[in-house]
Amino acid sequence: MNRLKEIREDKDLYQKDIASFLNVDQSNYSKYELEKINIPVDVLVKLAKYYNTSIDYLLYLTDERKPYPKSIVNK
């Protein structure tokens, strides 16, 4: 299962809810979940913040769901 779909369903949200949050069409968001189109970096950042996780988790680069600690640069 796609991690975007998994994390969205864990929160009992619909694609239209996340599409609205991202200000994209639901059909475009569906393509993100189906991996038919690449997710722009700015959208990945928004999703990671929204779900309080890391981009690495969303992209299956880690199984650690917690976000990384903030760096001094980001403060």
HELIX and SHEET records of a PDB file:
HELIX    1   1 ARG A    3  ASP A   10  1                                   8    
HELIX    2   2 GLN A   15  LEU A   22  1                                   8    
HELIX    3   3 GLN A   26  GLU A   33  1                                   8    
HELIX    4   4 VAL A   41  TYR A   50  1                                  10    
HELIX    5   5 ILE A   55  LEU A   58  1                                   4    
HELIX    6   6 ILE A   72  ASN A   74  5                                   3    
END                                                                             
